[in-house]
Amino acid sequence: MSLTTDQAALDQWYVLGAVSHFPFGTPVETGLLGEPVTVTRRDDGVTVIGAGRSLPVRTTYNHVWTSFGTPARDIFALPEATEPDRRWLYCGGVRVAASGLRLIENFLDLAHFPYVHTDILGSEEKPEVAKYEVEQRRDVDEIWATKCEFFQPKAAAASDGGQISQYMYRVVSPFNVMLYKTPPTAPNRWDVIALFVQPVDETHSIAHPFMLVIDPTSTDAEIIAFQQMIFLQDKIVLENQRPALLPLQPGRETPTRADLSSVLYRRWLKEKALTFGTEPRTDGVAAGA
């Protein structure tokens, strides 16, 4: 492996895991953008070494973040993290043999619920994706999908029956996305389910699911087990997608009306001229054109 030269990828913040994932005093080696990196947690903080140098470190939202480049802004705001009644749950790192961009796009996909998460997040008897709205919010450089809804037989660990779940999706960077979802126990608020993706190289990633949920009844183990079950169902699909890298060329894959989020996400990546984890273009047009 070797460190990518894609500056758009280098100039991002990436999660390497929850702070608690790294034991005190023991260096932990992992990978990022094709380069080995070593994380060491000490009483005086966390250090990250990669490409022969110390990298910048943030310990935001109880996670370790780093970058090989110069991010244009600091790590995104997550106001729900300040609400005292929320459960903070790190669901563990899951290695996936897929492009990190494929993981984000799969997370945005409502249409797969009835077929991949059958009788849990969707039902084959009710496969329709209702019309929703998606926009690029240029003032914060994020993609938002709103007014999403889906019938779910078991929407969360605390569910005791089916419900119409309301959704919002928020893509804050090419490799970090959040889902806002109505919790069964607090229908006037939003659970937050984040997927922080660590791209080890172009075709291998580590997914770091993180939850800020309102659930006064389920145990931590029950909530984490539910989320891990959902993600492991996705993992099977992700590792069998072809092409392995995300295509950005028009016509390479055919979207439907349900894929509005994916269409805008890919357009956003092209605008950023990001090529890491994407299928090389064959039409002679430079990335970002």
C-alpha positions as CSV (number, residue, x, y, z in Angstrom):
1,M,0.0,0.0,0.0
2,S,1.0,3.6,-0.4
3,L,-0.5,6.9,0.6
4,T,-2.8,8.3,-2.0
5,T,-2.0,11.5,-3.9
6,D,-5.6,12.6,-4.0
7,Q,-5.5,15.9,-2.2
8,A,-9.3,16.0,-1.9
9,A,-9.1,12.8,0.2
10,L,-6.0,13.9,2.1
11,D,-7.7,17.1,3.2
12,Q,-10.4,15.3,5.3
13,W,-10.9,14.3,8.9
14,Y,-11.1,10.6,9.5
15,V,-12.1,8.5,12.5
16,L,-9.7,5.8,13.6
17,G,-12.0,4.4,16.3
18,A,-13.5,5.3,19.7
19,V,-11.1,6.7,22.2
20,S,-11.9,3.7,24.5
21,H,-10.9,1.4,21.6
22,F,-7.2,2.2,22.2
23,P,-5.6,0.8,25.4
24,F,-3.4,3.1,27.4
25,G,0.3,2.9,26.5
26,T,-0.1,0.2,23.8
27,P,0.5,1.4,20.2
28,V,-2.3,0.2,17.9
29,E,-1.5,-0.1,14.1
30,T,-4.3,0.5,11.6
31,G,-4.5,1.8,8.1
32,L,-5.8,5.0,6.4
33,L,-5.7,6.0,2.7
34,G,-3.2,3.3,1.8
35,E,-0.8,4.2,4.6
36,P,-0.1,2.4,7.9
37,V,-0.8,4.6,10.9
38,T,0.0,4.0,14.6
39,V,-2.2,5.3,17.4
40,T,-0.9,5.6,21.0
41,R,-3.1,6.7,23.9
42,R,-1.3,8.2,26.9
43,D,-2.4,10.0,30.0
44,D,-1.5,13.3,28.3
45,G,-3.5,12.6,25.1
46,V,-3.4,10.6,21.9
47,T,-0.7,10.7,19.2
48,V,-1.1,9.4,15.6
49,I,2.0,8.7,13.5
50,G,1.7,8.1,9.7
51,A,3.8,8.6,6.6
52,G,6.8,9.1,8.9
53,R,5.4,12.1,10.8
54,S,3.0,13.1,13.6
55,L,-0.5,13.8,12.3
56,P,-3.1,16.2,13.8
57,V,-5.4,14.7,16.3
58,R,-8.9,15.5,17.6
59,T,-10.8,13.5,20.2
60,T,-14.2,14.8,19.3
61,Y,-17.5,12.9,20.2
62,N,-15.3,10.3,22.1
63,H,-13.6,9.3,18.8
64,V,-10.0,9.7,17.6
65,W,-9.8,11.8,14.3
66,T,-6.8,12.5,12.2
67,S,-5.9,13.9,8.7
68,F,-2.9,13.6,6.3
69,G,-3.7,17.0,4.9
70,T,-5.2,20.4,5.8
71,P,-8.9,20.2,6.2
72,A,-10.8,23.3,5.2
73,R,-12.8,23.2,8.4
74,D,-12.9,21.6,11.8
75,I,-15.0,18.5,12.5
76,F,-18.7,19.0,12.0
77,A,-21.1,20.1,14.7
78,L,-23.4,17.5,16.3
79,P,-25.7,19.4,18.8
80,E,-27.4,16.2,20.0
81,A,-24.2,15.2,21.6
82,T,-24.8,17.8,24.3
83,E,-28.3,16.5,25.3
84,P,-27.9,14.7,28.7
85,D,-30.6,12.0,28.2
86,R,-29.0,10.5,25.2
87,R,-27.2,7.1,25.2
88,W,-23.7,7.2,23.7
89,L,-23.0,3.9,22.1
90,Y,-19.9,2.9,20.0
91,C,-20.8,-0.3,18.1
92,G,-17.3,-1.4,17.3
93,G,-15.2,-1.3,14.2
94,V,-16.3,-3.6,11.3
95,R,-13.8,-4.4,8.5
96,V,-15.5,-4.4,5.1
97,A,-13.9,-5.4,1.7
98,A,-15.4,-2.4,-0.1
99,S,-14.8,1.2,-1.0
100,G,-15.6,3.6,1.8
101,L,-17.8,5.5,-0.6
102,R,-19.8,2.4,-1.3
103,L,-20.5,2.2,2.5
104,I,-21.8,5.8,2.6
105,E,-24.0,5.3,-0.5
106,N,-25.5,2.1,0.9
107,F,-26.2,3.9,4.2
108,L,-28.3,6.4,2.2
109,D,-30.3,3.8,0.3
110,L,-33.9,3.4,1.5
111,A,-34.8,1.0,-1.3
112,H,-32.8,-1.9,0.0
113,F,-34.6,-2.1,3.4
114,P,-37.3,-4.7,2.4
115,Y,-34.8,-7.0,0.7
116,V,-31.7,-6.8,2.8
117,H,-33.3,-6.1,6.2
118,T,-36.5,-8.1,5.6
119,D,-39.1,-7.9,8.4
120,I,-36.8,-5.6,10.4
121,L,-36.3,-2.3,8.6
122,G,-38.6,-3.1,5.7
123,S,-41.2,-5.6,4.4
124,E,-41.4,-7.1,0.9
125,E,-45.1,-6.4,1.0
126,K,-44.4,-2.7,1.3
127,P,-41.3,-1.9,-0.8
128,E,-42.3,1.5,-2.0
129,V,-39.9,4.5,-1.3
130,A,-42.1,7.5,-0.8
131,K,-41.1,10.8,-2.5
132,Y,-38.4,12.7,-0.4
133,E,-36.3,15.8,-0.8
134,V,-32.5,16.1,-1.2
135,E,-30.3,19.2,-1.3
136,Q,-26.8,20.4,-1.2
137,R,-26.4,22.9,1.6
138,R,-23.5,25.0,0.3
139,D,-23.3,27.2,3.4
140,V,-22.1,24.1,5.4
141,D,-21.0,21.9,2.5
142,E,-23.3,19.1,3.4
143,I,-25.9,16.9,1.6
144,W,-29.3,16.5,3.3
145,A,-32.2,14.2,2.5
146,T,-35.4,15.1,4.3
147,K,-39.1,14.0,4.4
148,C,-38.0,10.4,4.2
149,E,-40.4,7.8,5.6
150,F,-40.6,4.0,5.5
151,F,-42.8,1.3,7.1
152,Q,-40.6,-0.8,9.4
153,P,-41.7,-4.0,11.2
154,K,-38.9,-3.5,13.9
155,A,-37.4,0.0,13.6
156,A,-35.1,-0.3,16.7
157,A,-34.1,-2.5,19.6
158,A,-36.9,-0.9,21.7
159,S,-39.7,-1.5,19.1
160,D,-42.6,-3.7,20.1
161,G,-44.4,-3.4,16.7
162,G,-44.3,-1.9,13.3
163,Q,-44.2,1.8,12.6
164,I,-43.8,4.4,9.9
165,S,-40.4,5.8,10.6
166,Q,-39.4,9.3,9.7
167,Y,-35.9,9.8,8.5
168,M,-33.4,12.5,7.6
169,Y,-29.9,11.9,6.2
170,R,-26.9,14.2,6.6
171,V,-23.7,13.7,4.7
172,V,-21.1,15.9,6.4
173,S,-18.0,14.7,4.4
174,P,-17.3,12.1,1.8
175,F,-16.7,9.4,4.4
176,N,-19.0,10.5,7.3
177,V,-22.8,10.3,7.4
178,M,-25.6,10.6,10.0
179,L,-29.1,9.3,10.0
180,Y,-31.8,11.0,12.1
181,K,-34.7,8.7,12.8
182,T,-37.8,8.9,15.0
183,P,-37.3,6.7,18.1
184,P,-40.2,4.4,19.2
185,T,-40.1,5.9,22.7
186,A,-39.9,9.6,21.8
187,P,-41.7,10.3,18.5
188,N,-41.2,14.0,18.7
189,R,-37.4,13.7,18.8
190,W,-34.7,12.1,16.6
191,D,-32.3,9.3,17.3
192,V,-28.9,9.9,15.7
193,I,-27.1,7.0,14.0
194,A,-23.7,7.9,12.6
195,L,-21.5,5.9,10.3
196,F,-17.9,7.1,10.4
197,V,-15.9,5.3,7.7
198,Q,-12.2,4.8,7.8
199,P,-10.9,4.0,4.3
200,V,-8.0,1.7,4.8
201,D,-7.3,1.6,1.1
202,E,-9.4,2.0,-2.0
203,T,-11.2,-1.3,-1.6
204,H,-11.1,-1.9,2.1
205,S,-12.7,0.1,4.9
206,I,-13.4,0.0,8.6
207,A,-16.9,1.1,9.5
208,H,-17.4,2.7,12.9
209,P,-21.2,2.9,13.7
210,F,-21.9,5.3,16.5
211,M,-25.3,6.0,18.1
212,L,-26.8,8.8,20.2
213,V,-30.2,7.4,21.0
214,I,-33.2,8.0,23.3
215,D,-34.0,4.6,24.7
216,P,-34.7,4.2,28.5
217,T,-35.6,0.5,28.3
218,S,-33.0,-1.4,26.2
219,T,-29.6,-2.4,27.6
220,D,-26.4,-1.2,25.9
221,A,-25.8,-4.8,24.7
222,E,-29.3,-5.0,23.1
223,I,-28.9,-1.7,21.2
224,I,-25.4,-2.6,20.0
225,A,-26.4,-6.1,19.0
226,F,-29.4,-4.7,16.9
227,Q,-27.1,-2.2,15.1
228,Q,-24.4,-4.9,14.5
229,M,-27.0,-7.3,13.1
230,I,-28.2,-4.6,10.6
231,F,-24.7,-3.7,9.5
232,L,-23.6,-7.3,9.1
233,Q,-26.5,-7.8,6.7
234,D,-25.3,-4.8,4.7
235,K,-21.7,-6.1,4.8
236,I,-22.7,-9.2,2.7
237,V,-24.1,-6.9,0.0
238,L,-21.3,-4.4,0.1
239,E,-18.6,-7.0,-0.4
240,N,-20.4,-8.4,-3.4
241,Q,-21.1,-5.1,-5.3
242,R,-19.5,-4.7,-8.7
243,P,-17.6,-2.7,-9.6
244,A,-15.9,-2.5,-6.3
245,L,-15.0,1.2,-6.7
246,L,-17.8,3.8,-6.9
247,P,-18.6,4.8,-10.5
248,L,-19.0,8.5,-11.1
249,Q,-19.4,8.5,-14.8
250,P,-22.9,9.1,-16.1
251,G,-24.6,6.0,-17.5
252,R,-22.2,3.6,-15.7
253,E,-25.1,2.7,-13.3
254,T,-28.7,3.6,-13.8
255,P,-30.4,5.4,-10.9
256,T,-34.2,5.4,-10.1
257,R,-36.3,8.0,-8.4
258,A,-35.4,6.3,-5.0
259,D,-31.8,7.1,-5.7
260,L,-31.9,10.9,-5.4
261,S,-29.5,10.9,-2.5
262,S,-27.0,8.8,-4.3
263,V,-27.2,10.9,-7.4
264,L,-26.5,14.1,-5.5
265,Y,-23.8,12.5,-3.4
266,R,-21.9,11.4,-6.5
267,R,-22.3,14.8,-8.1
268,W,-20.9,16.3,-4.9
269,L,-17.9,14.0,-5.0
270,K,-17.2,15.0,-8.6
271,E,-17.4,18.7,-7.6
272,K,-14.8,18.1,-5.0
273,A,-12.6,16.2,-7.5
274,L,-12.3,13.3,-5.1
275,T,-11.0,10.2,-6.9
276,F,-9.9,7.9,-4.0
277,G,-12.3,4.9,-3.9
278,T,-13.9,5.8,-7.2
279,E,-13.8,4.0,-10.5
280,P,-11.2,5.5,-12.9
281,R,-12.8,7.5,-15.8
282,T,-12.5,6.1,-19.3
283,D,-13.9,9.0,-21.3
284,G,-10.7,11.2,-21.1
285,V,-12.4,13.8,-18.9
286,A,-10.5,14.9,-15.8
287,A,-12.0,14.2,-12.3
288,G,-14.2,17.0,-11.2
289,A,-15.1,18.1,-14.7
